[in-house]
Amino acid sequence: DPGSDEYDSSEKRRAPAWCDRILWRECADAGAGGPSSRACPAEPSCCLEYGRHELRLSDHRPVSAALALPVAVADEERRLAVHGEVCRTLDTWENECLPSATLAPWDLSFGLVSLGTPARLPALLSNTGQTALQYRLLDQPTDEAAPPRWLSVSP
């Protein structure tokens, strides 16, 4: 009842609402003193104080509680070690994913070839990496007299 210490004397006889309570899970050895017992050591989810404030402006009374709660603290040394391990693992994985190929035979020797005589030599390009290998063959230069820049020809 607003303005008094009676909770609800009307015909409804309502129970206190959830907003008039604070719920917590008390530690196992809280003692028999009830919710406001100081016998409870500061362990996870332990209530140290619980109280109702005597404000009579409404049919709801403000409540407050002091709880001892666990707080996780990061182990900075362990965090850095795990971060380093993850970075090394990712670096290894990235290096394994780089394209890799082999050409056999490595040294393509055509022997003596006369000028203007076509020469062919079989070669095998193999993908030796774990990812798809993309390659392309360059077109033959249109000016047959000029060799490609990577090829040096001497008389």
N, C-alpha and C positions, 0 to 999 in steps of 0.2 A: 504494500500500500504506500503510495507516494506520501512523503512527509512523516512516516512512522517507522518503527522497527518491525512491524508485522509484515510478513512476506505477501500473502494474498488471502485476505479474509472474505473475499467475494464468494458467490456460490460456485464459481469455477474451481477454486482451490488449486490453482496451477502449481506445477513443480517448477523449480528454477530452470530458466532457459540455458542453452549451451553457452550463450554469451556471458552468463553469470558464473562460469566455471573455467578452470584451467586443468587440462588433463595431462598426466605424465605417467611414465612407468617407473615406479620406484625400484631402487636396487634391493636385492634379496635380503640384506641384513639391516634394513632400515629401522628395525626395532619395533616395539609395540606402541610407540608414542603417537602414531597416526601421521597424517600428511605433513604436519608442521614439526615433526620430530627432528631434533638436532643430533640424534644418535647416529644418523646416516652419514657415513664418511663421504667425502667428495669423490664419488664413483659415477660411472655413466648413468645419466638420466636420474639423478637423485635430487629431490626437492629439499632445498635448505630453508625456505620460508614460503608461506602461503598466507594471504590475508585478504580481507574484505574492507573496503574503505566506506566510511559512514557518510556518504553523500546522499541526501534524501530528495533529490530533485526529480527522480524518476522511479518507476517500479523496478528498475535494474540497478544493482549496486556494482561499482567497479571492483574488480579483483586484481591481484598481482601475485607473482610468484618469483622466487629466486631459485634457479635450477643449476646444478652442477652437471655439465654436459661434456662429453669427450670431444676433443678437437684434434683432427688429423694434422700432423706436422710432417712436411716433406723432408726426407733425408737427402740433402743437397748433393752429397758425395755419391750416393747411389743413383740419383737422378742423372747426374753427369755421366756416370759409368754406363747407364742404360742408353742415354742419348748417343754416346760415342759408339756403342755396339750397334745401334740402329743405323747410324751414319755409315759405319763400315759395311754393314750388310747391304745397304742400299747402293753404296759405291760398287761393291762386288757385283750386284745384280745389274747395275747400269753397264758395267764393263762387259759382262757376259752378253748383254743385249746389243752390243755394237756389231755392225755387220762385219763379216770376215770372209775372205775368199782366198783360194789358192789357184794358181795357174800351173798346169803341167803340160809340157816341160817348161820350167822357169826360164831357161835360156832358149829362145827361138833362133836357131841358126839355120839359115837357108843355104849355106855353102856358097859356091860360086854361081852367080846368076847373071846372065847377060842382060844388057839394057834392053827394055821392051819385051822381055820374055816373062810371061806371068809365072809366079811361083806360089805354091800353097803349102802350108804345113799345118797338120791337125794339132789343136791344142784343147785342153780340157779346163774349163773354168768351173771350180767347185765351190759351193757355199759351205764353209766350215764353221759358220756361226750358228747361233740359236734363233736368229731373226731372219726374215726374208731379205734376200740380197737383191738390190736393184742395180742394173747395169745397162749400158747401151753401147752399140757399136757406132762409131763415127763414120759418116759418109766419106767415100774416097774423094780426095780433092779434085776439083774440076780442071785445074791446071796441072796436067800430068808432068810437066817439066819441073815443077817446084815440089820438092819433097816436104812432108809435114815437118813442123818445127822440132818435134822430138826425134827426128831421124836425120842423122848426118851422113851424107854421101860424099865419098871422095873418089876421084878417078883411079 
